[in-house]
């Protein structure tokens, strides 16, 4: 197998037809690993990050696409050249697009990474059930330093069996809370819920949605779409592309005609992925986000072909009250051979845990230190 590295936006754009064809034959066909999704990420990565795609070829034909990005950062105070899968802050999950012999693809990726001298730490974030994870672990472990670096849970709702049985399965207290939310909203004014499956990002409606995010509690913390660097551009690009592909589902809740809650979704293959939800902080005491979520749940249970609603990463108490299960994403740190890779490995596996133990003892002198994590050291 041969690997070539695509580093310009024009070359990446030219991959779209082959990417689409490969996606139809791969194990993961979600819009979140489509060329359109990574094109949005490519155009809106931070100024300090450099996107690229590894094209794995067998007999001159692509068998895998590996979207990556490189960026400089400080890792425990040490300058570090980081490498990871291409993503944005709203990536629900990331994966390779690959077909055929995955272990051989992973071996080729390992050979390529071993030949490079432009990275000190590689961070992989893959679903625990991803075939790519098992293949990469087999190819990279033993050749590089390797350590688990945490897990992320994404609650989901299995949609099926009808709304009424599902609703009756929720606790009486939860049902009562949501009914009270509905009643408070209806007393405050006329409540309407809209779903938009196509939307022009140049339209007044898109600007209205963007403006709502600037009125949310997230805005002051600079984690709202309107206040995060390049996020307005990302969602504008995604909205246009998702509209063309038939993936978009934008839910709006209005009170007396005023937009007060929103949820951005992608839908395909029977799965619904919640990307972003937000509400107007001025109406926070009315819990408009909860009311919109209830309306979405009822609509999805009445929609033919939908079998899962992924609520997005994070184990909030509210999500868990709805959820029927969780998807697990594993975060893994990989270190190359050589002085810089070994220094990064020591910083992560020895220095950082030592600093944490010292801080814990300073806060609570009677408390013992945490155990040192087990990790494999890189050779060289």
Secondary structure, DSSP 8 states (H G I E B T S, - for coil): -EEEEE-SHHHHHHTHHHHHHHHHHSS---GGGSHHHHHHHHHHS-TTEEEEEEEEEETTEEEEEEEEEEEEEEETTEEEEEEEE---TT-S----EE-S-HHHHHHHHHHHHHH--S-SEEEEEEETT-HHHHHHHHHHBTTBEEEEEEEEEEEEEE--S-HHHHHHTS-HHHHHHHHHHHHHHHHHS-EEEEEES---TTSHHHHHHHHHHHTSHHHHTT-STTTSTTHHHHHHHHHHHHHHHT-EEEEEEEETTEEEEEEEEEEETTEEEEEEEEE-GGGGGGTHHHHHHHHHHHHHHTSTT--EEEEEE---HHHHHH-SEEEEEEEEEEE-SSHHHHHHHHIIIIIHHHHHHHHHHHH-TTS--------B----
